[in-house]
Amino acid sequence: MTCLAQNTQDLIHGFAHNLDHTRAILEGYINTYPAMAPWREYLTMKPMERFESLYPIDRACEWRDMHFMDWWFKNNIPIDYMYTNAAIDAILANGDTTFLELMVQNKFPMVHSAQGINSALANGHISILDKFLDIVPNNILTTSKAFEFHNGVLHALAKSNVHSAEWFFTFFGHSDIHIQDALHSAIDSNNPDTLEWVFTNEFQFQTIKTIELIPLICNAAKYGNTAMLQVLKDNIPEFALHYQFQLHSSRDIEEYPCETATYHGHVNVLEWLKVNELDFDFGHMGYNHVQFLAHGCDLMLQWWFVYLQQQ
């Protein structure tokens, strides 16, 4: 590797730290070496000799720096089209349709990017998905590939980007995402409306036995949001009956809802469980375990002291 190529490689690696400085030096190279620009030698290296993750276009797309990309295209700087996926991923994740249009105008190849589509779904960037799918050749979102984008839908629910999930349903017409996974993601949003939405849509929902209530209630208890617990209760038939059955018949329970509520300091969740007559199955653990979980929280310890005295 020549000294010039090494300098260029160091420069492009440094792109991640100072974009304007990079552009200034590249402009100097253009003026000094018009016939044999150093980046040409850099881009002809073997793949293992460079760091694709620091390729300038990837970072420009990630940072949504249109000025840099416009400058890059106007100076006809070669692009290594072997590594375009990271750039597409970044564009879709950012949801910047204007940036996408700039790339298309300059004939930047639009390639299949499951990661990028999942990121767009998760972040709620539906408009850029519509534009992207109008551009890419041979529609990549076939029904058989729906499973590739399940993670995007689940992350969208966790962020309360329900419109992303709606877009997914509209595009594919169905979902093989199991309702257990969808409910967990919706609970992670800490938004009762998102959880309610899951129950009203076509997630794979065979029988009530397919839903494991204890992990769901533990997940909701972690956030201390009793409205989430109420949505579960209102939408799952015979909620209390199935809760008690699973509580006393399963040998795989790793954590009980009352443990989760105690550990996270949510007395309101304990009250909700008590009012709804949902058995704690906690008596065998005793007050010592309560003290361990409560981290010395006086309010929590007082609640448990009164509760255990009543048993």
N, C-alpha and C positions, 0 to 999 in steps of 0.2 A: 504494500500500500504506500502510495506516495505521500509526502508531507502535506501536499495540498488536499489530497483526499482525506487524510486523517484530520486535518483542520476542519474540513467540511463536516465530517462525521461528528466531531466534537461539537461543532456549531449546532447541528440539527438535534443532537441529544440535549443541548442546552436550551433548545426551543421551549421546552416545558417551563422554563423559568423566566424568560424575557423575550416576548414575541417581537417587540419593536426593535430590540437590539439585533435579533436574528435577521429581520428584514433589512436593516441598514447594512449589515455585513454582506448579505446576499446581493444587495444592489451594488456594493463595491466590487464583488466578484463578477457580476454581469458586465460592468464597465471595463474591468481589467482583463478578463479572459472571455471575450465574446465568442471565440471559436471553440473553446474547450472548457466549458463551465465545470467547476469542480463537482457540482452535484451529479453530473452525468456519470462521473467515475464512481461516485458514492453509490448511485442507484444500480450500478452494474455489479456490485459486490455479491457474493454468495449470501443467501438469506441468513445464515447463521452468523454472518459477520456484522449484522446490523440489529438495531433494536426496533422491531416493527411497532412496539407499543408507544414509542416516542416519535413516530413518523409525523412530520409537521402537520400534514393535512388532518390527521386524526385529532391532534390537539386543537387545531383551528376550528374544527367541527364541534368539538367538545365545548370550547369556549365561545362558540357562536361569533367568531371574529370574521365578519364579512369583508372587512377592509383587507385583511391579510389574504383571504382566498381570492378576492378580486384582483389584488396585486399579483398573486401567484399565476392566475390564469392569463392576465394581460402580458406577463413576461414569458409566457410559453414555457414555463419550467416543467420538465417532464414529471409525470406522475407514475409511480409504480402501481399499476392496476392489479397486481397480484394481492395487494393488501388493502382492499377497499372496504371490507366488512366493518372494520372498527370505525371508519368514518361514517358509514351508513348507520351503524348502531348509535353513534353520538348524535347524529342529526335527528333520528326518530325519537331518541330519549329526550332531547330538548324541545321537540315539538315546534321548531321554527320553520314554518312553511316558506317564508321568504328565503331562508338559507337553502332550503331544498330546491327552490326554483333557480337560484343562482347556480347550483351544482348541475342541474339538468340543462340549463342554457349553455353550459360549458362542456356538455357531453360527458359528464362524470358518470360512470356506469352505475346503474341502480341494480344491486344484486339482492338475492334472497337473504334476509337477515331476521331469523327467528328471535334472536336476542333483542334486536332493535324494535321489532313489533311488540314483543313482551314488555319492553320498557315504555313504549308509547301507550300501551294499554294501561300499565300500572300507573303512569303519570297522568292519565286522562287526556292524552293528545290525540283525539279522534280525527280532527281535521287533517292532520298531517298523514294519518293512515289512509284516508280517502285519496289524498293527492298521490301518495306513494303507490297505491295499488292501481291508480290510473296510468302510472308511468311504467312500472315493471313489466317486462314481457312475460307472456304465458302466466296468467294469474296464479300466484303462488299459494293463495289461501283456498285450497280445496277442502272439501268436507273431511277427507281422509287425513288431513294435516291439522285438524282442529286441536288435537291433543298437544301439539307443540306450543300452544298459546294458553294452556290452562294456568300456568304460573302467572302470566300477565293478568289474567282475570282475577285470580286470587289476591294478588298484590293490589289490584285496583280496588277490590272490596275492602281490603285492610286500610286503604286510604280514603274510603267513602267515595271513590270515583265510580259511582253506579252506572253512569252513562257509558263507561267503557264496557262494562258487562252487558249492557243493553245493546251496544254496537255489536258485540260478539254474538249475541243471540240472533240479532237481525241478520248478520252475515251468514252464520252457519245454520240457523234455524233450530238448533238443539244444543245440548251440552251433555258431555259424559262426565262432567265434574261431579264428584259425589257431594251430596249435601253436607256431609260431616265436615269436609274440607272448606266448603263455602261458608258454613256457619262459624267455624273457627276464625276464618279471615274477617268475616263481618264483625265478630265480637272484638277482634283486635282493632277495629276502627273506633270502638267505644261510642258508636253512633246507633241508637236503637232503630232509626229509620232504615239504615243499611241492613240491619239484621232482619227487620220486617220485610224488606224487599226480597231477601233471599227466599223466604217462605212463599212468596207469591210468584216465583218464577220457576222455570223448567229445569231445575237441577235434578240429578238422578236421585229419586226418592222412592225406594221400593216399599219398605214397611217401617213401622216405628222401631222395629228391632235393629234396623241398620244404623240407628243413631245411638251413639254412646253418650248418655246424658252427663255422667260424672265429669269427664274431661271438659265438656262444654261449660258446665256450671263452674268448674274450677277456673276456667279461663275468664269467665265473666266476673267471678269473685275477685280476681286479681286486680281488676280496675275499680272495684267498689261501686259499680253502676248497677243499682237494683232494677233500673228500667230495662236493662238488657236481660236480666233474669226474668222479668215479667213478660217480655216478648217471647222468650223460650217457653214459658209456662202457658201463655195464651195460644201458642201455635202448635204445640205438640199435644195431641190427644192423650188423655189419661196420664198427664205429666207426672203427678205424684206417685201413681201406681207403678209406672215404669222406673221412676227414680228409686223407689224403695226396693223393687225387684233387683235392679242392677247393683244397688248398694250392698245388698246382702247375698247375692248369688255369684258375683264376680270375684275371682281370686287375683285379678290382674290390676286392681286399683292401686295406683302408685301414690295418689294424694287425694284426700277428702276435701270437699268444698270448705268445710269449717276450718281446716288446716290452712288453706290458701288465704281465706279471709283474715284469720288470726295473724298469719305471718305478714300480710300487707297492711294490717291495722284497720280493717274495715268492719267496725261494729255494726254498721247498717246492714251489711250482708248477713251477718249472723242473726240479726233481728228478722230479716226477710225469711231466712231458712226456718227460723223458729215459728214465725207467724203462719207460714205456709205448711207447717207441720211436716217438714222434711227431716227425717231422722238423721242425726249427726253421726251415729255409729262411732262415737268418740270416747265413750265411757271407759273402754279398756285401756286408754292411754293415760288418763289421770291428769291431775293438776300440774305435775312436774313437766309434762310435755307441753302444756299450755304456757308455762313460764318460759320454756325454751323458745317457743314460736313467737311469743309476744314481745320479745326484746325489752322487757321491763316496762312496757307501756301500761301505766296505771289504769287507764280507762278500760283497756282490753282485759287486764287481769281482774278488775272489779266485775266486769260483765261475766266472765267465766266463773268467778267465785260464786256469784249469785245463781248462775245457771246450774252449776254442779250441785249446789246445796239443795236445789229443787228436785233433783233426780232421785 
